[in-house]
């Protein structure tokens, strides 16, 4: 699944200041935050990181995004074999 066709439309929302894309299989997250110049800055987060969503003042370890998921993913299952 690709999100690219919808991203230009999403990024054109004037009030949007940041959005988070979560990759369940890789257990990572990419935070895109709009700078004061109106450019989108990528902030990648690994499972061991903590993230801050400034728009809603939420600080949380990245692990909480995956707390309810099964331990194994397709990537980890294939690398363990």
Secondary structure as the mmCIF struct_conf table of DSSP 4:
data_model
#
loop_
_struct_conf.conf_type_id
_struct_conf.id
_struct_conf.beg_label_comp_id
_struct_conf.beg_label_asym_id
_struct_conf.beg_label_seq_id
_struct_conf.end_label_comp_id
_struct_conf.end_label_asym_id
_struct_conf.end_label_seq_id
HELX_RH_AL_P HELX_RH_AL_P1 UNK A 4 UNK A 11
TURN_TY1_P TURN_TY1_P1 UNK A 12 UNK A 12
TURN_TY1_P TURN_TY1_P2 UNK A 14 UNK A 15
STRN STRN1 UNK A 18 UNK A 23
TURN_TY1_P TURN_TY1_P3 UNK A 24 UNK A 27
STRN STRN2 UNK A 28 UNK A 34
TURN_TY1_P TURN_TY1_P4 UNK A 36 UNK A 37
BEND BEND1 UNK A 38 UNK A 38
STRN STRN3 UNK A 40 UNK A 45
TURN_TY1_P TURN_TY1_P5 UNK A 47 UNK A 48
STRN STRN4 UNK A 50 UNK A 53
HELX_RH_3T_P HELX_RH_3T_P1 UNK A 54 UNK A 56
TURN_TY1_P TURN_TY1_P6 UNK A 57 UNK A 57
STRN STRN5 UNK A 58 UNK A 61
HELX_RH_3T_P HELX_RH_3T_P2 UNK A 62 UNK A 66
TURN_TY1_P TURN_TY1_P7 UNK A 67 UNK A 68
BEND BEND2 UNK A 69 UNK A 69
BEND BEND3 UNK A 71 UNK A 71
HELX_RH_AL_P HELX_RH_AL_P2 UNK A 74 UNK A 80
#
